[in-house]
Amino acid sequence: MKQTLIVLLLIGMYSSSFAQNNQNIELAKIESGSYLVYKPIEKGYNKYTFELAKKKWPVELFKEGEQYVKILIKRVGIIDEFYVADLPTHPAYYHGGNDNTVVTVIDKKIYYYTWSPSKGATINYILSNGKPGAYVAEKEALDNYRNTIKSKQAGSRDERKSANAAIAAKEAEENTLKGKSIKSIKLKFVDSPSEIGMITVVAIGMEVELTNGTVLKTKNLGGKTPYTDFEATTKGGDFSGGDFKVASDSRKIPNDKIEIEVWSKFDSKVKGTFSHPINYKNNISYQFQGGGGQHGRSGVSGRSEHGGHGKDGKNIDVYAEKMIVNNENITKVTITNASTGEILAEAKVNNSNNITLNVSGGNGGDGDEAYTDSDNGGNGGDGGNGGDVSVSGNGASTLQLVVINNGGNAGSGGPAKTLNHYRGSNGSRGRSGSFNK
């Protein structure tokens, strides 16, 4: 009882003395230097004592005007951890140095801890040149501090929002192209890619030099000029938000290049151009498989209790033609629906890469459970057949083509409700297609 009263008395002293002080006030009471380190050690369920570590940890405080904006803690005397104020004008803690760890100073003690809104603080260490109190008292003091100071930060948070809004407006004004006199626009890769093929996405940024010598850049080049300040025309793909996506059909890449022309949407007199050859080094795939059959639905108007049959995969003719494009050995591929003669796609692929064609049959739908006790279960649908693939042309031998033309899985029969009736029959698996090259 006596020990409990002492703890409660200490908690009350901490609460009344330090709950009002933000971290700028608390840090003013300490100095940069090396501090003793106390680690809580569990001695029983939820019972801890502090043990003194062998090595001191150096601490450095960073002050700007009257505000302590940052703390450096050299963990175990070796690892630099920088913690920044959560709210510089009225800070409650410092964060960012070590995952979820935060730092708060109260009564010349540096609390190194993690925080949960529901459970409060979990103290990992206390750095202090004085001896800490009981763990429960230190935790309660820290919890009370964090919960109390939160309401004190409201006005400062509003001030920060206003200040941030003003900063954002100033940055937007400085970086927009609106009202600016442009000397030149340059486009460049963010990272120069060594492999560019169909459907490849590459990041391309814009750098704008104004007539007064100022250089503005888009975000992907480290600047703040919005992508939406530009308009563009392209060949070979689409360009949006700093990303160029190469077309998925080679008929849309007439010159085997990425080609872009951009200008300010506020003034189209000055234009920037960009052109880069495509080496077609990218694996690509096409999906021409059959659709799956519907599952049975008993007792629903317009629907059957039996599973639907899977659809057959498309029969495909592939014409492969050898070509040299941008000094690379590539194969131009024309993919045709063998049943209708319709050209489904054209592609170009480097001979070091492959094309995958999926012409598998769709799965059969499962039969539904019997609707009543006097009904049998619904039958499963048949799987669709895999499509047939045939390859011809002088590039057939060098084309790396992966064909997936499995038959679709059979649908399962649905169960009956009683032993006097029968489960529906399973469907049949679809046959696999052929591949002739």
Secondary structure, DSSP 8 states (H G I E B T S, - for coil): -HHHHHHHHHHHHHHHHHTT--HHHHHTTS-SEEE-EEEEEEEETTEEEEEE-SS-EEEEEEEETTEEEEEEEEETTTEEEEEEESSTTS-S-EEEEETTEEEEEETTEEEEEEEETTTEEEEEEEE-SS----HHHHHHHHHHHHHHHHHHTHHHHHHHHHHHHHHHHHHHHHH--TT--EEEEEEEESS--S---TT-EEEEEEEEEETTS-EEEBGGGT--B-GGGEEEEEESEEEETTEEEE-SSGGG-TTSEEEEEEEETTEEEEEEEEEEE----S-EEEE----------TT-TT--SS---------EEEEEEEEEETTEEEEEEEEEETTT--EEEEEEEETTSEEEEE------------SSTTS-------------EEEESTTTTT-EEEEE------------SSTTS-------------EE-
